[in-house]
Amino acid sequence: MYYEPGTSHHGLPFDPFKSCVVPRPIGWLSTLSVDGVANLAPFSQFNNATFDPPYVMAACNAHFDGREKDTVVNIERTGEFVWNMATFDLRDAVVTSSREFGPEVDEFEVTGLTKAPSRLVKPPRVAESPVNFECKLHTTLFIPGDTPMGNFTLIVGRVVAVHIADGCVRADGRLDIERIRPLARMGYHDYTSISEVFTMPPQTSAIAQAGQEGNTEKIHAAMAQAGIAKN
Ligand SMILES: Cc1cc2nc3c(=O)[nH]c(=O)nc-3n(C[C@H](O)[C@H](O)[C@H](O)COP(=O)(O)O)c2cc1C
C-alpha cells in the first residue's frame, strides 16, 4: 500500500501512522504551575535527543480547541520539568495521569503516586518510578498543524540530574532493563514493555562505539588525546 498523508487516504479502518514508529518511550513529565500545583502527564512523542550533555525532547499537541496542555504552559513559564520512567508496574497510573484534568488538579493526588523532592529543579519526581531526569528547558518550538489539535510544541530540555533506583542496577553495573520493564507506546491503544534484550557486537571504530554507548568519558579523553578542543 502507499498513501500521502493529508493528500490520499490509507484505505485502512485505523490510521497506521503511529503504529509505524514503535515502540516509543513515554515521556512521563512532572511539572509545577506558577501557583505551585504539581502536574503529571505522559507523552509518547518523546525521546532522548543527544547525550553529551544529555537532552530530551517531547512533542506536545494542543487540546482540541487549540489550548496548550498544562505541561507546556508549566514548562514555558517555569523552565523546568522532570522525566519519570514509565514502567509496566506503573501502567495504570500512567493512563490515569493522561486524563484531561484542569490545571488546578494535581495528578500525583489523583493517581496516589508519591512525590519525591528533586535537587536542582522544583517539580517533584515520581518516587515509584525507577529513573528520573531533572531537566531545565533549553528551547520550545511551536509547529502549526492542519487543525488546532495538530499544532504542537516541541520541548527540548537539558538533563541536569539523573536518579536511578539502586535495585535497578545489576551487579555488572548496567541497568536491569528486564527487571524494570519500561513501558512503551505502540499504535492504536496498544502498549508493550521490554522483557527481552539481546546484544550485537558493534562494527564501528572505537570512538564511534563510544558515541553509540553514550560514553562521554571515553569521548572526552579521546578528544583530549587528539588535541581537539571542547566546544
Ligand atoms: C501513553 C500516552 C501517551 C501520550 N502521548 C502524547 C503525546 O505524545 N503528545 C500529546 O500531546 N499528548 C499525549 N498524550 C495525551 C496527554 O497525556 C494528555 O493530553 C494529558 O491530559 C495532558 O496533560 P496536561 O494537560 O496535564 O499536560 C498521551 C497519552 C497517553 C496515555
The ligand as an SDF file (V2000), in Angstrom:
LIG
                    3D

 31 33  0  0  0  0  0  0  0  0999 V2000
    0.6330    6.7470   26.8220 C   0  0  0  0  0  0  0  0  0  0  0  0
    0.1660    8.1020   26.3930 C   0  0  0  0  0  0  0  0  0  0  0  0
    0.9640    8.8550   25.5510 C   0  0  0  0  0  0  0  0  0  0  0  0
    0.5810   10.1490   25.1790 C   0  0  0  0  0  0  0  0  0  0  0  0
    1.3840   10.8530   24.3310 N   0  0  0  0  0  0  0  0  0  0  0  0
    1.0790   12.1170   23.9950 C   0  0  0  0  0  0  0  0  0  0  0  0
    1.9490   12.8800   23.1470 C   0  0  0  0  0  0  0  0  0  0  0  0
    2.9890   12.4080   22.7040 O   0  0  0  0  0  0  0  0  0  0  0  0
    1.5920   14.1640   22.8780 N   0  0  0  0  0  0  0  0  0  0  0  0
    0.4620   14.7190   23.3770 C   0  0  0  0  0  0  0  0  0  0  0  0
    0.2000   15.8970   23.1000 O   0  0  0  0  0  0  0  0  0  0  0  0
   -0.3850   14.0230   24.1810 N   0  0  0  0  0  0  0  0  0  0  0  0
   -0.0880   12.7450   24.5170 C   0  0  0  0  0  0  0  0  0  0  0  0
   -0.9270   12.0290   25.3430 N   0  0  0  0  0  0  0  0  0  0  0  0
   -2.0990   12.7070   25.9240 C   0  0  0  0  0  0  0  0  0  0  0  0
   -1.7240   13.5620   27.1400 C   0  0  0  0  0  0  0  0  0  0  0  0
   -1.1550   12.7420   28.1600 O   0  0  0  0  0  0  0  0  0  0  0  0
   -2.9840   14.2380   27.6800 C   0  0  0  0  0  0  0  0  0  0  0  0
   -3.4320   15.1980   26.7340 O   0  0  0  0  0  0  0  0  0  0  0  0
   -2.8520   14.8860   29.0410 C   0  0  0  0  0  0  0  0  0  0  0  0
   -4.1400   15.2300   29.5240 O   0  0  0  0  0  0  0  0  0  0  0  0
   -2.0080   16.1420   29.0490 C   0  0  0  0  0  0  0  0  0  0  0  0
   -1.9810   16.6040   30.3640 O   0  0  0  0  0  0  0  0  0  0  0  0
   -1.6470   18.0660   30.8210 P   0  0  0  0  0  0  0  0  0  0  0  0
   -2.7070   18.9990   30.2770 O   0  0  0  0  0  0  0  0  0  0  0  0
   -1.6710   17.9620   32.3150 O   0  0  0  0  0  0  0  0  0  0  0  0
   -0.2950   18.4090   30.2900 O   0  0  0  0  0  0  0  0  0  0  0  0
   -0.6180   10.7120   25.6670 C   0  0  0  0  0  0  0  0  0  0  0  0
   -1.4490    9.9220   26.4960 C   0  0  0  0  0  0  0  0  0  0  0  0
   -1.0560    8.6370   26.8350 C   0  0  0  0  0  0  0  0  0  0  0  0
   -1.9570    7.7970   27.7060 C   0  0  0  0  0  0  0  0  0  0  0  0
  1  2  1  0
  2  3  1  0
  2 30  2  0
  3  4  2  0
  4  5  1  0
  4 28  1  0
  5  6  2  0
  6  7  1  0
  6 13  1  0
  7  8  2  0
  7  9  1  0
  9 10  1  0
 10 11  2  0
 10 12  1  0
 12 13  2  0
 13 14  1  0
 14 15  1  0
 14 28  1  0
 15 16  1  0
 16 17  1  0
 16 18  1  0
 18 19  1  0
 18 20  1  0
 20 21  1  0
 20 22  1  0
 22 23  1  0
 23 24  1  0
 24 25  2  0
 24 26  1  0
 24 27  1  0
 28 29  2  0
 29 30  1  0
 30 31  1  0
M  END
$$$$
